[in-house]
Amino acid sequence: MKRKSTWQEHLPAALFSFFLVFGYSFAKTDSWEYIFGSMKDFLASALAGILLYMVFLWGIRCLFDRLGQEEEHIPKPVNNKPLSWFLDRRPFLGAVMFLTAAWCPYLIAQYPAGMGHDAYSQLNQALGYSQMTSHHPPFHTFWIGFCVKVGRRLGSMNLGIFLYVLTQAALAVGAIACFMWWLRQRGMSWKLRLAVLLFFGFFPLFPMYAATVIKDVPYSFVYLIYVLLFLEIAKDIREEKQELWRHLTVFGGCSLLLMLLRVNGIYLAVPSAAGVLLFGKKFWKKGRKLLLKAVFLLFLPVGIFLAYQDWLLPKLGVVPGSIAMAFSIPFQQTARYARDYPEEVTEEEKAIINEVLDYDYLATLYNPNLSDPLTYMYRDPEKEELAAYFQLWFRQFLRHPGVYVEATMNNVYGMFYPGVDNTIIFFDLLEEYGYNNFEQPRALAAYRQKMAAFTEGALRFPGLHLLNNMALWVWIFLLEFFFCWKEKRWDAVVAGIPALMTILVCIAGPAIFGHPRYVFPIVLQALTLLPSSVRSERRLI
C-alpha cells in the first residue's frame, strides 16, 4: 500500500531543490539573475525547481524506506585476524597505530607546520610582538605560544611549532580512536568501520589539517568527543545507567573546551545543555535533586567560561576583540546596497554609514563571498551612532529587501550548493609576514611539492572530490537528522543540536568560501549519526 510522504521527507527535498536552483545562479552570476532576470528565466527556474523537488522527494522517500526496514542485527565478526585485532579486539589502539602511520607523510612534508594567516597573528600575540586580543581564542593562542617558547628554550623555533603540531595531531588521533571504539560498542558492521577508518587515514583533508596550525582542528575533534558523549548520555538516561553522572561531568569539560577553543562554542554549549535536559525530562522528574545535579554539571562550564572571558582575560591583559565580525550580515547588505543603488543614498545617510564604515570604499571593497574587507574597516562607533546605523539599515531593507537577501545568500550558498570547489591546502609558511623565524628544510622541498600536488589533485579528483565538498556533508547530516526525527530516534535528533547551531553560526559568520574548516564539525557529526541512521545492535559481539 502506497504511503503518504512525511514532512521530514518533503522539507529536505524542498530545501535541496531550492539551493540547487539558487546556488547555480549565484555560482554563475553572484546574484539571482538566472532566476529573476526575466519572466523566461523565472519560469525555467520554477520548472527546474519543481522537477528537482519531485526527484529528491522520491529519492529521499526510497532511502528512508530502505533504512527504516533494516532490522537490528548482531554484526558478523571479522574473519581476517589482523583486521579483527585492529577493528574488534583493540579498536582504540589499532586506530592510533594506523592513523599515526598514515599521517606521518604529511607531518614530514609540512614540517615544521602548515601555517594559516590567523596562526601568525596568534603567534605574534603569544610572543609579545603585538597586543593579545580575544579576536582569536586566547586559550589556543596560549597553547601555541607555550609550545613555541619551549622550542625556543631548546634552541629551535621550528621544534617549538612542530611540538604544537604533534599535540594537535595527538588530540585528533585520540578523538578518532575513541570514535572507532565507540562504533565498535554500538555494533556497527566491520566493513563500515573499516571504511570510516580508511577515510580518516587516507583522505588528505584530515592529515593535512592535522599538520596545520589552525584553531578549527582541535575545536573540531573536541566537538567529536562532545557529540559522542551527548549520545552516551542519552543512552544512560534511557537505560538509567549509573555512568550518567560520569559522562555528564566529562561532557561539561568538553563543552568548556569548545568554548575556550572557539568563542562561538557557547552558542553550541547552551542549547545542547538544554537539549540534554529536555531529552531526560521524564528521568529528572524522579527527583528534584537529580535535576539540580544535572543543571549544575551542564551549566557550570558556561559560568566558568564567562568568568574566564569577563574577569580572567582582562586581568591577563587580553583586550576584547572587535565586535565587527558579529555584524557580517548587515555590513554585507549595506555594501551591496551602496553598490547597486548608490543614487538612492542621500548625503545624510552617507554620514550615518560613515560613523560605522567608510562609505566611499564600500562598493569597491565589497566581496560577495567574504565580509572581512568590511569588518576590517569598522570604526568602533558609539552606541548612539551604531543605533542610528541600524535604523538606517532597516529603512534601506524596506526599500530593497531583495538586495539584502542576495547579499546574505551570496555569502553562504557554498555551504548548501555542492557545485562549487572550496579546496584549500596548507603546505607552505606564509612568507609575506614580516615576523617569520621558521624555515622549512630545503632537503624536503621536492617532497613537499609532490605531496602538495598530490593533495590538491586528490581533493579535486572527479568522484573523490565529492568527499571534499562541504555542502555534501551538510546534506548528509540533514538527511540523517530528518530520518531520525521520522523514526523517532530522539537521542540522535537531540544530538544534532550542536550541528544545527554550527550551521547557523556559519551563516552568520564572515565567510564559507576559502574556509571549509568551519564545516568540519558537520563532517564529524554526519559520521557519528551513522549508527542511528543504519540500524546496529547496541551490544558487544
N, C-alpha and C positions, 0 to 999 in steps of 0.2 A: 504494500500500500504506500502510495506516494505521500510523503510528509511535507508539511509547510516549512519553509526556511525560517530560522530564528533570527532575532535582531542581532545576535552575536555573529551571524553569517552575513547579514545584509550590511551592517556597519563597516566592517573591514573591506568588503567588496566595493562599497561606495567610496570609501576613503582612498583605496588603491587606485581606482579608475580616475578619481579627481586629481590625484597627484601625478599620475602618468600624463594626463592631458595637459594640466597646467605646467608640470615640470618640463615637458617637451618645449612648450612655448618659451619659458624662462631660460632654458638651456640655449635656445637659438637666438633669442632677442633681448634677454634681460628684462622682459616685460610680458604682459599677457596679450600682446599684439596678435598672435596667431589665433586667439580666441575671440577677442572683441574688436579686432581691426576692421572687420566688415561683417555684414549680415551673412555672407557666404562662409567666412571663417567661423562665425558663431554656430551656424547650422552644422558645419562639418565637425566642429569640436563637440557639439552636443551629441551628434550621432555616434562619434567615436567613443565618447564617454559612456553612452548607453550600452553600446556593444561590449565595451570592456567590462562594464559593470555586470552584464549578464554572464560573460565568460568567467569572470572572477567568482561570481556567486555560485555558479555551477562547480567550479574547481574547489572552492572552499568547502562547499557542502559535501562533495565527494571525499575530500580529505578528512573532514570532521567525522563523517560516517565511518570511514575506514579506521580512524584512530579510536572512535568510540566503540567499535565492535571487538577490538582486541581484548582478550581476557588476560587477567593476571596469570603469570606462569612462573615456574621455577626455571631460571635460565640454565642452559646446559654448561657444564664446566669446560674449560679449555683442554683439548686433547694434547696439544703441544706443551712439553714440560717447561722449556724456557719461558714461553708466553704465560703459562699457568703461574709460574713464580712471579713474573712481573705484574700480572693483572689480577690474580686471585690471592695468592699466598702473601705477597708483600707489595700491595698496590702503592703504598706511600713510598717505600724505599725504592721500588722499581721505577716509579715516576721520577724521583730525584736523580737516580743514576742515568736514566735515559735522557732527560732534559739537560743535565749537565754536559753530557757528551754531545748532544745535538746542538746546543747553543755555543759551545766553545769556539767554533769557527768565526762566529760573529764577535765574540768577546775579543778574539785575537785581531780580527780585521779592523775593528773600530778602536782598538787600543790607542790612547787611554780611555776614550769615550766618544760617542757621538754627542754633539752639543747643540741645543736649541738656543734661540735668542734669549728666552727667559732665563735659561741656566746661567748665562754670563751675567745678566743683571743681578740674579740672586747671589752669585759668587762674589761679585764686587761688593755687594752689601755685606755679606758674611765676613769678608776680609777687611772691612772698614774703608774701602775706597769710595763708597757712596753711602748715603743715608739709608738705613734699613727701613722699609715700609711694609705694610701688610697688603700691598698690592699683590704680591706673591705670598703664599703661606709661609710665615716666619719659621714654623716648625721644620718645614722642608728646607728652608734656607739655612737654618742652624745645622741641619743634618749634613748638607753639602759642605758647609764651612768647616764643621768638625773633621770630616774625612780629609779635606784638603790641608787643614792645619796639621793633622797627624802626618800626612805625606811630606809636608814641608819640613817638619821636625826630623824626618828620616832622610831629608835631602833631595826630595823629588816631588814636584807638583804633579807630575804625571802619575806617580804612585798614589798620591792623595785622591785625585779624581777617579782613578781606577778602583780605589778602595770603596768609594761611593757606589760605583757601578756594581761591584761584587755584592755589596749589601743589598742593593736594589734587586739584582738578579736572584739573590738567595731568597728574598721575600717572595718574588714571583714564582720561583720553583717550588717553594714550600706551599704556597697557596694552591698551585695546580696539583701538587701531590696530595694535599688534603682533599681536593675536589675528586681526584681519582679514587681515593679511599672511600669517599662518600658515595660515589657512583656504585662502587662495589657493594657497599652496605645497602644501597637502595635496590640492588638486584638488577641493574641494567645489564643487558647482554654483553658478553665479552667482545663481540665484534664492534658494537657501538663504542665501547670504552676504548678499544684499540684505535678506532678512527679518531676519537677525541684526543687521545694522547699523541698520535702522529700529527694531527693538526697543530697542536701546541708546539710540538718539537720541530717540525719541518717547514711549516708555513712561515715565510720570512718575517711577517709582521711582528711576531712575538719576540724572537731572539734579537731582531734589530732594535726594537724599542727597549728591551731589557738592558741593552748595552748603551742606551742613550740617557743623558741626564735630563730628565723631564718629570715634572711632578705628577703627571697623569698615570705614570706606570705604577708607582707604589699605591697611589689612590685606588686605581682600578683593581689591584689584586687584594687590597684590604676590603674593597667592595665585594669581591668574590667570596671571601670568608664570611663577610657580613650577611650575604644572601643565604649562604649555606646554613648559618646559624638561625636565620629567620625561619627557614624550612624545618630545621630541627626543633625549634621552639614550638612551632605549630604542631608538630608530631607529638612532642612532650605534652602539650595541652590536651590534645585529642585522646592520648592514651594515659594521661595523668601520671606521667613518669616523674621520679624524683630528680632526674637530671635537669629538669626545667630551670631550677634556680641557678645551677652552674652555667647553663647555656645563656641565661639572661644576663649573668654577670659578664661573661666573655663578650656577649653581644653588645653590652654597654661600652666595654673597652674598645670594640671595633667601631662603634658609632662615634666615639670620641676621636679615634684616629682619622676617621673620614673627615670630621670637621677640622682637624688640625692640618690635614694634607690638602684640603681644598675648602675655602671659606664657605662655598655654596653647599658643602656637605650638610650643613644644618638644615637645608631645605629638604634633605632626604631623611635625616635622623628624626625630626619631629613627626612628620606624617607616618613614618614607618613605626615609630613607637606607638602612635595612636592606633595603627593598624593591628599591632600585636594585642593591644587592649581590647579592640573590637572583636578580633577573632576569638579571644578567650573569655568573652563576656559571661558565658554560662559557667565557666570554671571559676572566675573571680567571685561570682555570686555565692559561692560556697562559704565565703568568709571575708569580712572586711579587711582582715589582716593580709590575706592573700593579695587583694587588690592594691593595698597600700604598699606592700613589699614590691610588687611588680612596677607600680608607678615610680617608686624610689629608684629601682635599678634601671629603669628605662630612661628617666629624665634627669638623673643625677649627672650623666655625661654632658647634657646640654647646659646645666648650670655651671659645671667645671669649665666648659668651653667659653661661656660668656664671661666668667671671671678672668680667664686667661686672656681673652680678647680685650676686655674693657679695663682691667686692672694690671695684670702682669706685664703685658706687652708695653704699655706706656711707661711702666717702671723700668723696663729694659731699654728704653729709648727708641722703641719702634713707633714710628708715626703712622697714622691711618693712611690707607691707600685712597686713591681718588674714587669718588662715588660715580664717576663718569660712566664706567662700564655698565652700571645699572640702568643707564639711560640710552643704551644702544638702539633700542627700537625707536623711541621718539626722535633721536638725533638723525637716524637714517631717514625717517619720514620727513623731517624738516628739510633735510638736504635735498631729497628728491623733489619736494615741493618747490624749493628755490631753483632747482634745475629746470623743472617742467613748466612752472608758472611764475617766472621772475617778474613779469609785467604786473602781476596782481599783488606783489608785496610792496606795501607803502613804506615811506621813509620812517614813519613811526614804528611799524612792525620790524623793519631792519634794525632800528635802535634797540628794540626789546631783545631780538635774537642776538645782537652784538654783545649784550651783557653776559651771554652764556657761551656763544660760539662766534667765531669770526665770520660774519655773513658774507664778506667779499670772497672768501675762499670755499664756501660751502659747496657750490656747484662743481667747481674744478676738482676738489678733493674727494667728492662723493664717489665711493666704490660700491656698486650694488651688492657685492658679496662680502663686504668687510666694513665694519664700523670703526675700526681702530683709528683711521686718519681723523675721524671726527671727535672721538673721545679724547685724543691727544691734544686737541685744541680747546678743551673745556677750560673755562676761565674762573672756575670756583666762585660763582656769584653769591651774593647774599640771598637769604631766604625769600625776601620780597621780590628780588629780580628773577629768581627761579620760579616763583609762583606766577609772575607776570608772563614768563616764557610759556608755561604750561597752559595758561589761559589762552594765549595766542595759538599754541599748538592745537588746542581743542577747536578753536574757531576755524582754523585752516582745515582741520579734519572735516568739519561740517561743509566746507566749500567743495572739497575734492577728496571724499573718502577713498576713492579708488586708488589714488596716489599712495595713501598710507598702506593699503592692503598690498599693493605691488611692492613697496619698499620692504615690507616685512617678509613677504614670500620670496623675494629675490635673495634675501639674506640666508634663508633656511631651507629652500626647496631641495637642496642636495641631500638633506637628511632623509627625505622621503622619495626622491626620484632616483631610481637605480641607473639611469642613463648618463651619469657623469663620472669622470675619473677624478679621484681625490687622493692620488698616490703621492706620498712624501717619503723621502729617505734621508737618513742621518748617518753619513759616513765621514764627514769632514768637520774639523774645527772651523769656527767662523772667523776667518782672518780679518774681517772688516772691523772687528772690535779692537780698540786701542790697547786694552789690557789683555794680554794673552801670553802667559808663561808656559803654556802647554805646547807640546810638539809631538806630532805623530811620527813614529820611526820611519825613516826613509826606506829601510830594508823591507818594510811591509807595504810600501806604496803600490807596487804592482798587484800584490794580493788583494789589497784594499779596493783597488779599482775594479778588479774582477768580481769581487764579492758585491760591490755596489751595483755593477752592471747586471749581475745575476739576480740580485734582489729586486731591482726595478723591473727587469724582464719578467720575473716570476709574478710580481704583483700586477702586471699588466697583460700577462699571457691569456689569450682567449680561453674562456671557460674558468680557468683558475682565478682570473681577475674578479670573478663574482664574489669570492671569499673575502676580497679586499674592499668590497662595496659596502659602505656603512649603512646605506638605505636598505640593502637586502637583510641585514641583521635586525634592523628596526622592525621590518615587516615580519620576520620570523618570530621575533618576540611578541609582536601584536597578535599574530595568529595563535601562538601558544596561549597568550593571555585570554583571548576571546574563547578559545576552545575549552580551556579550564573553567571559565565562567559558565559556558554552556553545560558542561558536565558537572557543575557544582563542586569542583575541586578547589574549595575555598582557601586552602593553605597556599596553593600556587597563585591564586588571584591576589591574596593579600601580600604575598612575597613579591608581586610585581609592582608594588607601590614605589619603591626606590627607583625602578627603571622608568616608570611614568613620570616621576619628578625629574629624573635626569633629562628626559625628552623636553619637558617644559623649561628647564634651566638652559638647555642648548638653544631653544627657540628664543629665549630672552637674551642670550649671550651675543657677543660681538661677531662670531664667525663660525661656520661649519667648513667651508672650503679652505683647504690647506691645514685643517686641524681635525683629521679623522680620529685623533686620540680622545676627543671629547665623547665619542660614542663607544669607547672601549667597554664601559660598564654594561652597555646594552648587549654587546657581543657575549660577554661572560654571563649575563642574565639569561640570554637565549639558551645557552648551554646548560645552565642549572635547572631550567624548566623542562629539559628533555625527559627526565623520569616521570614528571607529572603529565606530560603530553603523550608519551609512549608508555603504556601500562607496564609496570615491572613489579615483581614480587618484593616486598619490603622485609626480607629476611635473608640470612646468610645461606649460601649453598650448603 
